[in-house]
Amino acid sequence: MFTTPPDCLRITLRALAHVLAYPDARVRALLPQLSAALATEQALRPARLAELQALCRQLAQGDPMEMEARYVETFDRGRATSLHLFEHVHGDSRDRGPALVDLAQTYERAGLHLSAQELPDHLPVVLEFASTQPAAVARSFLGEMAHILNAVFSALLARGNPYASVIAAILEVAGQQVQSVPLAPEPGIDESWDEPAAFEGCSQRGQARPDQPQPLHFVRNPRAPQGASV
């Protein structure tokens, strides 16, 4: 496992990662501790902290089945609010695989090895990794994803979903501006599962034709500090 360096946001980032986890019985039992932990590092504005603590109370005190169903409806149905960050960049195209490998290798170089059930671009995993880094590295790492996080925040805000406060808190901790951005129309469920025509590509899913610019993905700068990617 990682050795936690000084001058970090360890508690806040790990608490946010747990708040974004599927609210099963184990997570719900931790919510009172998570709510208290979010206040310890004083990394969040009082108003944002109050929003997060209200969400923790709601998750802890609400009907368990309703809370779990809301989580699935929020994050697992449609790409606009997906917690798998590379879905927003690459969709289901072949470019996502190399991007996931690059990110997993960044984790491995820092000593973190994911279980078979976890994907490296899942936001709670990203936060867990960032929590092990010095504060400046963690902010830079998360700042690279600000455009994705603002898109997720905007989609949640448009739905009046209280999880928007968690995404906003991540942006603020990273030193980024929280802002609402225009939302692209999301394809219907049938369209999102359609296979692209052979050799034609489908730019809206992150896959481009050979004569079109290819989508970017995060890559590691060998001159960057350990654990950082640019």
Beta strands, then each sheet from edge to edge (+ up, - down):
end
